[in-house]
Amino acid sequence: MKVNETTRVQSGAMSGGAAVDRPSSGVAQVPQGPVDKVSVQSAAAVPPSVDQVRSQREARLRELGEAVESGAYRPDPARVARRIVDDAELAARLRAMLG
């Protein structure tokens, strides 16, 4: 069967889809050109699950607790002070915005 009549249809016009030649018979002819590809490499960009975050936090807290108990934990005073000031500034800004 030979089809001579085709109608240009914009597939997914709102989502930026590719144009497809759709013959009057209703059978689509996909144009030659770029091909969609699927990759699992982007799986590395998926954020960790709540359980993973929880277990990582628990492990870090255990490490810190052991360091404190053994006397090996030496916090940086300048970093601690900076965090205290940053938290106070954030709290003040929030109070000003909400109050």
C-alpha positions in Angstrom: 0.0 0.0 0.0 1.4 3.4 -0.9 0.3 6.5 1.0 0.5 9.8 -0.9 -1.4 12.1 1.4 0.2 13.2 4.7 -0.8 15.8 7.2 1.8 17.6 9.4 1.0 17.2 13.0 2.8 18.8 15.9 3.1 16.1 18.5 3.1 17.5 22.0 3.0 21.1 20.8 2.7 22.5 24.3 5.6 20.4 25.5 8.0 21.0 22.6 7.4 17.6 21.0 8.7 16.7 17.5 6.6 17.1 14.4 5.3 13.8 13.0 4.0 13.1 9.5 0.6 11.5 10.0 -0.8 10.0 6.8 -4.5 10.2 6.2 -4.6 6.5 7.0 -3.7 7.4 10.6 -0.4 5.6 10.7 2.4 7.8 11.9 5.7 8.1 10.1 8.4 9.2 12.5 10.9 11.5 10.8 14.6 10.7 10.7 16.6 12.9 13.1 17.5 13.1 16.7 16.5 10.0 18.8 15.4 10.2 22.4 17.8 8.4 24.8 17.4 7.2 28.3 20.3 7.1 30.8 20.6 5.8 34.3 23.7 8.0 34.9 21.3 10.7 36.2 20.4 8.3 39.0 23.4 9.7 40.9 21.7 13.1 41.0 18.7 11.6 42.9 18.7 12.9 46.5 19.2 10.3 49.2 16.1 8.8 50.8 15.0 9.8 54.3 16.3 6.5 55.7 19.7 7.1 54.1 19.9 10.6 55.5 18.8 9.4 58.9 21.4 6.6 59.0 24.2 8.9 57.8 23.2 11.4 60.5 23.2 8.7 63.2 26.7 7.5 62.1 28.0 11.1 62.2 26.5 11.7 65.7 28.1 8.5 66.9 31.5 9.6 65.6 31.1 13.0 67.2 30.0 11.4 70.5 33.1 9.1 70.5 35.4 12.0 69.7 33.9 14.1 72.6 34.2 11.2 75.1 37.8 10.5 74.1 38.8 14.2 74.2 39.7 14.3 70.6 36.9 16.6 69.5 38.3 20.2 69.0 35.7 22.5 67.5 36.9 25.6 65.7 35.9 28.5 67.9 35.6 31.0 65.0 33.3 28.5 63.1 31.1 28.1 66.1 30.9 31.8 66.6 30.0 32.4 62.9 27.2 29.8 63.1 25.8 31.4 66.2 25.8 34.8 64.6 24.3 33.4 61.3 21.5 31.7 63.2 20.7 34.9 65.2 20.7 37.0 62.0 18.3 34.5 60.3 16.0 34.5 63.3 15.9 38.3 63.3 15.1 38.5 59.6 12.3 35.9 60.0 10.9 37.8 62.9 11.0 41.1 60.9 9.3 39.4 57.9 6.6 37.6 59.9 6.1 40.1 62.7 
